[in-house]
Amino acid sequence: MLRRRRERLYEEKLDFSTPVAFANETEREACIAFFNAAFRAEESGLTQAHTLADDIAKLDPDLGECLRLYGDEEGWHRELLTEFLAHIGGEIRPMGPTTRTFYKLYGRAKRVDTIVLTNLMFETIGSTTYRLALRHVRQDPGLAAVRQMLTILTRDESFHVPLNVHFLRECQRLGLGSHPRRQQALYDVLFAALLGSAYASRRRAKAFDNIPFPTLARAYADHLGRLFLHEADLRFSPPSPLLWMMGLTKTGLRQSEHPSVVSLEAAEAAVDRDQVSVTAL
């Protein structure tokens, strides 16, 4: 799938034929902040994927190639975001102290399973945020380029979630996983931190994406929980207190009518770059 996607990677171009028309300067600044956050996520994913590719290729050349191709997709997103931000009068801005510390700690991670689990959870909330933004951003012809950028990110992150689950499973197969209790503890900490990030992002991005904090936080908890409950072999269990805070339960998530976002069917549905599905959350 990654090889097929690579063949058409640079065929897709952003359409700037229609001038971007924001409702006001506040919305424009919030849009710049939103896509700066997306840029940093793609940058981090690119760096970690290529670093892992070099190490993993020594054990499994095919898996190493998958990681490198995945990193290339993150790099392509970074290029698109740089072009897009310039078009709307923005730029790549320095990270705030909290974000900088978070990514600095992530960049120092050395254990393969820690890096892959963290990236999987990042991709999950990224996919969730972009899909919600597509539903909530103002429906205005003047925001056509904005919606195109969101559509590209939504489509590709929807593919990257099952891809990173594949990476996590393969790392376990290669004996690169750490003790289950250690991994569960990391999952719990990341789960709480990412719910907190939903609150922090509202101050800077809500004027653009119009996503209320309760909606975003519940969607994060839903997808971060349901993903692992539907894939029991990964041996992760979402923290019940945080689910209860969002009005969710493990039983409810297991019985959800929505198919697992990491299934083979989900990956195949997202592999076509000409299609994107914005499903209800």
Sequence and secondary structure as in RCSB ss.txt:
>XXXX:A:sequence
MLRRRRERLYEEKLDFSTPVAFANETEREACIAFFNAAFRAEESGLTQAHTLADDIAKLDPDLGECLRLYGDEEG
WHRELLTEFLAHIGGEIRPMGPTTRTFYKLYGRAKRVDTIVLTNLMFETIGSTTYRLALRHVRQDPGLAAVRQML
TILTRDESFHVPLNVHFLRECQRLGLGSHPRRQQALYDVLFAALLGSAYASRRRAKAFDNIPFPTLARAYADHLG
RLFLHEADLRFSPPSPLLWMMGLTKTGLRQSEHPSVVSLEAAEAAVDRDQVSVTAL
>XXXX:A:secstr
 HHHHHHTGGG     SS    SSHHHHHHHHHHHHHHHHHHHHHHHHHHHHHHHHTTT HHHHHHHHHHHHHHH
HHHHHHHHHHHHTT       HHHHHHHHHHHH   HHHHHHHHHHHHHHHHHHHHHHHHHS   GGGHHHHHHH
HHHHHHHHHHHHHHHHHHHHHHHTT    HHHHHHHHHHHHHHHHHHHHHHHHHHHHHH   HHHHHHHHHHHHH
HHHHS GGG     HHHHHHTT  HHHHHT SS  TTSHHHHHHH  TT       
